[in-house]
Amino acid sequence: MTDLLFMQDNYLREFDAKIVDIEEGYVVLDRTSFYPEGGGQSGDCGNIEKDGLIYPVKNTIKDNDVVKHLIDDVSTIEIGDSIHGILDWDFRYECMRFHTAQHILSRYLQIHYELETVGNMIKPGESRADYTPIEEISEEMKREVENGVNDIITRNLNVDIRFMPRDEAIRFLTKWGYQKRYLEMVPTSVKTFRVLIIGDYDAASCAGTHVSSTSEIGLIRIGKTKNVGSGKRRIYFKLDKV
C-alpha cells in the first residue's frame, strides 16, 4: 500500500521515499505526493531523482492500493533505493485551481438549476464537467452561470479538508445536499471520508487536490458545451491567470 501524502497536504511539492516495486515502465514507492489519475483528475507528472540521475515521471496511475509512477527507463533503479520526488508544480497547481472551480460550478448548477454532476475531467488549460438533466445551454445561461460562480470565487472562501468517520460524513454531506449517488458509490470498506468544505457554500466527498482559498482560483470562463447523451450536456471551462 502506498502512503498518499497528498491526502493530507495538497501543497507538498517534494518528498523522500523508497522504491518498493519495479516493473517495465513504472516504479512503486512506499509514499508519494504524486496524485494518481482518477476521480476525473489528471495524474501528476514531475521527476524522481536518485544519486544525481533524473527520471521524468510521465504520468501517475493507481492500481488497487499502490500508485504507479510511469517512467521510460528503470534499468538503473533497484528495489530498496531511496529517491527524492519532485512534482511538476505548475501542472499540479493548475489542476488544484481547476478542481476547486469545478466543485463551485457544480454546486451552483445544483442550487440554481437542479442539475447533477455525472462526470468531469480536470486538467490544465481547459477542464470539463457533465450535467443532467438538461438538453440545451444558451449563451444567456452561460453568462449567468459564469457571473454567479465568479461571485462565489471572489468571496475568498477558505477551502478546508476534514477526515470524518463514514456515518458522520454521510450525515454531514446529506445535510449539505451532496449528491446521493456519489455517497452510494463509496465502497462500504471505506470507513473514513475525506470531506472538502468550501466556506459556507459547498461540501463534498473528494480525494482530489484543491487550493486552500478560492482567491487562488482566478475567474472562470465558460466556453463551448455539447450533447453527451440524452438529457446530458458537457460544459468546458477555462480559468483566468491569478
C-alpha positions in Angstrom: 0.0 0.0 0.0 1.3 3.4 -1.0 1.1 6.2 1.7 -0.7 9.0 -0.1 0.9 12.2 1.1 -1.3 14.4 -0.9 -4.3 13.4 1.0 -3.0 15.4 4.0 -1.1 18.1 2.2 -2.0 19.3 -1.3 0.9 21.7 -1.4 3.7 19.2 -0.8 5.9 19.6 -3.8 8.9 17.4 -2.8 9.3 14.3 -0.7 11.6 11.4 0.0 10.6 7.8 -0.4 11.9 4.2 -1.1 11.2 2.1 -4.2 9.2 -1.0 -3.2 8.4 -2.5 -6.6 9.6 -2.1 -10.2 8.1 -3.3 -13.5 8.8 -2.3 -17.0 7.6 1.2 -17.4 6.8 2.1 -13.8 8.0 2.2 -10.2 6.0 1.9 -7.0 7.1 4.0 -3.9 6.3 3.4 -0.3 5.0 7.0 -0.1 4.2 9.6 -2.7 2.9 13.1 -3.3 2.1 12.4 -6.9 -1.6 12.3 -7.4 -2.7 9.2 -9.5 -5.1 9.7 -12.3 -8.7 9.1 -11.1 -11.8 10.8 -9.9 -11.8 12.8 -13.1 -8.4 14.4 -12.3 -5.3 14.0 -14.4 -2.3 12.1 -12.8 0.7 14.2 -11.7 4.0 14.3 -13.6 7.4 15.5 -12.5 10.7 13.9 -11.6 12.2 11.1 -9.5 15.8 11.8 -8.6 18.4 9.2 -7.4 22.1 9.6 -7.0 22.2 12.6 -9.3 20.2 10.9 -12.0 16.8 12.3 -13.0 13.9 10.1 -14.1 11.0 12.0 -15.6 7.6 10.8 -14.4 5.3 11.0 -17.4 2.1 10.0 -15.6 0.8 8.5 -12.3 -1.9 5.9 -12.0 -3.4 3.9 -9.2 -3.7 0.1 -9.2 -5.7 -1.1 -6.2 -3.7 0.2 -3.2 -0.5 1.2 -4.9 0.5 4.2 -7.0 2.5 3.6 -10.2 4.9 6.2 -11.4 5.3 5.8 -15.2 8.9 6.4 -16.4 10.8 5.4 -19.6 13.9 3.7 -18.2 14.1 1.6 -15.0 17.4 -0.1 -15.8 19.4 1.8 -13.2 16.8 1.6 -10.4 16.5 -1.1 -7.9 14.0 -2.1 -5.2 15.1 -0.6 -1.9 16.6 2.5 -3.5 16.0 5.9 -1.8 14.7 8.6 -4.1 13.6 12.2 -4.0 10.3 13.0 -5.8 9.6 16.5 -7.2 6.2 17.4 -8.7 5.7 19.4 -11.8 4.2 22.1 -9.7 2.8 24.3 -12.5 0.8 21.2 -13.7 -0.4 20.2 -10.2 -1.3 23.7 -9.1 -3.4 24.3 -12.2 -5.2 21.0 -11.6 -5.9 22.2 -8.0 -7.3 25.5 -9.2 -9.5 23.8 -11.8 -10.7 21.1 -9.4 -11.9 23.6 -6.8 -13.5 25.7 -9.5 -15.4 22.6 -10.8 -16.8 22.0 -7.4 -18.1 25.5 -7.2 -19.6 25.3 -10.7 -21.3 22.0 -9.9 -22.7 23.4 -6.7 -24.0 26.5 -8.4 -25.8 24.4 -11.1 -27.2 22.1 -8.4 -28.7 25.0 -6.4 -29.9 27.2 -9.3 -30.8 24.7 -12.0 -31.3 21.4 -10.1 -28.6 19.7 -12.2 -26.5 16.7 -11.1 -22.8 16.2 -12.0 -22.3 12.9 -13.8 -18.7 13.2 -14.9 -15.7 15.5 -15.1 -12.2 15.8 -16.5 -9.8 18.1 -14.6 -6.6 19.1 -16.4 -4.5 22.2 -17.1 -5.6 24.6 -19.8 -9.2 23.6 -20.0 -11.4 21.3 -18.0 -14.9 20.0 -18.3 -17.9 18.5 -16.4 -21.1 16.8 -17.5 -24.5 17.6 -16.1 -28.1 16.3 -16.2 -31.0 16.7 -16.8 -30.6 19.4 -19.4 -30.9 19.5 -23.2 -29.5 22.9 -24.1 -27.4 25.6 -22.5 -28.0 29.1 -24.0 -25.4 31.9 -24.2 -27.6 33.8 -21.7 -27.4 30.8 -19.3 -23.6 30.6 -19.7 -23.1 34.2 -18.8 -25.5 34.0 -15.8 -23.7 30.9 -14.5 -20.3 32.4 -15.2 -21.1 35.5 -13.3 -22.7 33.6 -10.4 -19.7 31.3 -10.0 -17.3 34.1 -10.2 -19.2 35.9 -7.5 -18.6 32.9 -5.2 -15.0 32.7 -6.2 -14.3 36.3 -5.4 -15.6 35.9 -1.8 -12.2 34.4 -1.0 -13.7 31.5 0.8 -11.5 29.1 2.8 -11.2 25.6 1.4 -10.8 23.0 4.1 -10.2 19.3 4.1 -11.5 17.2 7.0 -11.5 13.5 7.7 -14.7 12.1 9.2 -16.0 8.6 10.2 -18.2 7.2 7.5 -21.5 7.6 9.3 -20.8 11.1 10.5 -19.6 12.1 7.0 -22.8 10.8 5.3 -25.0 12.7 7.8 -22.9 15.8 7.3 -22.9 15.6 3.5 -26.6 14.7 3.3 -27.4 17.9 5.2 -25.5 19.8 2.5 -27.5 18.2 -0.3 -24.5 16.3 -1.6 -25.5 14.0 -4.5 -26.7 10.7 -3.1 -25.4 8.7 -6.0 -21.8 9.6 -5.1 -22.3 8.6 -1.5 -23.6 5.3 -2.6 -20.6 4.7 -4.9 -18.2 4.8 -1.9 -17.4 1.1 -1.0 -18.6 0.0 2.4 -15.0 -0.9 3.2 -14.1 2.8 3.3 -14.6 3.8 7.0 -13.2 7.3 6.8 -14.3 10.0 4.3 -12.2 12.9 3.1 -14.5 15.8 3.1 -13.9 19.0 1.1 -15.6 22.1 2.5 -15.6 25.4 0.6 -16.5 28.1 3.1 -20.3 28.2 3.7 -21.0 27.3 0.1 -20.2 23.6 -0.6 -19.2 20.3 0.9 -18.3 17.1 -0.9 -16.5 13.8 -0.5 -13.4 14.2 -2.6 -9.9 12.6 -2.8 -8.6 15.1 -5.3 -6.2 18.0 -4.8 -7.5 21.6 -4.1 -6.4 25.1 -3.4 -6.8 26.4 0.2 -8.7 29.5 -0.8 -11.0 30.5 -3.7 -8.8 33.6 -4.1 -6.2 31.2 -5.7 -8.6 30.1 -8.5 -9.0 33.1 -10.8 -12.2 33.9 -12.7 -13.9 31.1 -14.6 -14.7 31.4 -18.3 -17.4 29.1 -19.6 -16.8 28.0 -23.2 -18.5 25.6 -25.5 -21.0 23.0 -24.5 -22.1 19.8 -26.2 -24.6 17.0 -26.0 -23.1 13.8 -24.4 -26.3 11.8 -24.2 -30.0 12.1 -23.6 -30.5 15.0 -21.2 -26.8 15.5 -20.7 -24.6 18.4 -21.5 -20.9 18.9 -21.2 -19.5 22.3 -20.2 -15.9 23.3 -21.0 -14.3 26.0 -18.9 -11.1 27.9 -18.5 -9.6 30.0 -15.8 -8.0 33.4 -15.9 -4.5 33.6 -14.5 -4.4 34.8 -10.9 
